[in-house]
Amino acid sequence: MKIFLCINFCFVLLCYGDLKLEQIPRLNTSTALQILNDCHWESLNQGVEVAIVVVGIDGRILASCKSEKMDPGLYDFAKFKAETSCFKGVATEELPARNGQALEIMDIGSLKVIRGVMGGIPLYYESKLVGAIGVSGASPEVDKIIAVKGIEKIKKLKLKK
């Protein structure tokens, strides 16, 4: 009986709720690739080789790149920064480490959350979180500059609704 009531409740919410799934802005692959391209050009301007990861609202990777000369761990670190920013909705530097050090990495289920380091920036469109960027491989300040460069044009980019 409980299952029947839960299913009916969910059906009513989907049919008569104010917010329809189609109304939620989503980051599409085309836009993610444009963001990645802007970040990549900024990394070239800065003269650094970095790993860049763009994730959607569900935390899945939509676009990414890294230099073949880089340690694979830096790519994972960029991915963790992007996932953390998407999961928390704030930049990774705004999440202070609670271990008394400059950096904290926590496991939350299958998600690694990184706190206290620059380079993870959430992506907002029309006041709604649509994804995040993670950059790793340079100094923390340069990682942040590269990630911010990727979101400068997001208001001009068309997101899938």
C-alpha positions in Angstrom: 0.0 0.0 0.0 2.9 2.4 0.8 4.4 1.8 -2.6 1.2 2.5 -4.3 0.7 5.8 -2.4 4.4 6.8 -3.1 3.9 6.1 -6.8 0.7 8.1 -7.0 2.3 11.0 -5.1 5.2 11.1 -7.5 2.8 11.0 -10.4 0.8 13.9 -9.1 3.9 15.9 -8.5 5.2 15.3 -12.0 1.8 16.1 -13.6 0.7 19.1 -11.6 3.9 20.5 -10.1 5.0 24.0 -11.0 8.4 23.0 -12.1 8.6 20.7 -15.1 11.9 18.9 -15.9 12.1 20.6 -19.3 12.3 24.0 -17.5 15.5 23.2 -15.7 18.5 24.6 -17.7 21.1 22.0 -18.6 24.6 22.3 -19.8 24.9 20.6 -23.1 28.1 19.2 -24.6 28.4 21.9 -27.2 28.5 24.6 -24.5 30.8 22.5 -22.4 33.2 22.3 -25.3 33.2 26.0 -25.8 33.9 26.5 -22.1 36.7 24.0 -22.3 38.1 25.8 -25.3 38.1 29.2 -23.5 39.9 27.6 -20.5 42.4 25.9 -22.8 43.3 29.2 -24.6 43.8 30.9 -21.2 46.1 28.1 -20.2 48.1 28.7 -23.3 48.2 32.4 -22.6 49.4 31.6 -19.0 52.1 29.3 -20.5 51.0 26.3 -18.3 49.9 22.8 -19.0 46.8 21.9 -17.0 44.0 19.3 -16.9 40.5 20.8 -17.4 37.2 19.1 -16.7 33.7 20.4 -17.3 30.9 18.5 -15.6 27.1 18.8 -15.9 24.6 19.1 -13.1 24.6 15.4 -12.5 28.4 15.4 -12.1 29.2 13.5 -15.3 32.0 14.7 -17.5 30.8 16.6 -20.5 34.2 17.8 -21.8 37.8 17.4 -20.6 41.4 17.7 -21.7 44.9 17.2 -20.3 48.4 17.3 -21.7 49.9 13.9 -22.5 53.0 14.9 -20.4 50.9 15.3 -17.2 50.6 12.9 -14.4 47.1 11.3 -14.6 46.6 12.2 -10.9 46.3 15.9 -11.9 43.4 15.0 -14.2 41.7 13.2 -11.3 42.3 16.2 -9.1 40.7 18.5 -11.7 37.7 16.1 -11.9 37.4 16.1 -8.1 37.5 19.9 -8.1 34.7 20.1 -10.7 32.6 17.5 -8.9 33.0 19.2 -5.6 32.0 22.6 -7.0 29.0 21.0 -8.7 28.0 19.0 -5.6 28.4 22.0 -3.2 27.4 24.8 -5.5 30.4 27.0 -4.5 34.0 27.4 -5.5 36.4 24.8 -3.9 38.4 27.6 -2.3 35.2 28.7 -0.4 35.1 25.4 1.4 37.8 25.7 4.1 39.7 22.6 5.0 38.6 21.3 8.4 41.7 19.3 9.1 43.8 22.3 10.1 45.8 22.2 6.8 45.5 24.0 3.5 43.8 21.0 1.7 41.3 18.4 2.7 40.1 15.5 0.6 37.1 13.5 1.9 35.3 10.5 0.5 31.5 10.8 0.4 30.4 7.5 -1.0 32.0 7.3 -4.5 32.5 11.1 -4.6 35.8 12.7 -3.5 35.2 16.2 -2.1 38.1 18.6 -2.1 38.1 21.5 0.2 40.4 24.6 0.6 42.0 24.7 -2.8 41.5 27.0 -5.8 40.5 25.7 -9.3 36.9 24.4 -8.9 34.2 26.9 -10.1 30.5 26.2 -10.3 28.6 27.2 -13.4 25.3 29.0 -12.9 22.9 30.0 -15.7 19.7 32.1 -14.9 20.5 31.6 -11.1 20.5 27.8 -11.5 23.5 25.5 -11.0 24.1 23.7 -14.4 27.6 22.3 -13.8 31.2 23.1 -12.8 34.7 23.5 -14.1 37.8 22.0 -12.5 41.4 23.0 -13.4 44.5 21.5 -12.0 48.2 21.4 -12.9 49.4 25.0 -12.3 49.6 27.1 -9.1 46.3 27.4 -7.3 45.9 31.1 -8.4 46.5 30.3 -12.1 44.1 27.3 -11.9 41.5 29.7 -10.7 42.2 32.3 -13.4 41.9 29.6 -16.1 38.6 28.3 -14.6 37.1 31.8 -14.3 38.0 32.5 -17.9 35.8 29.6 -18.9 32.7 31.1 -17.3 33.1 34.6 -18.6 31.1 33.9 -21.7 28.5 31.5 -20.2 25.7 34.1 -20.2 26.2 34.5 -24.0 26.2 30.8 -24.6 22.9 29.0 -25.3 22.1 26.3 -22.8 19.7 23.4 -23.5 16.3 23.8 -21.7 
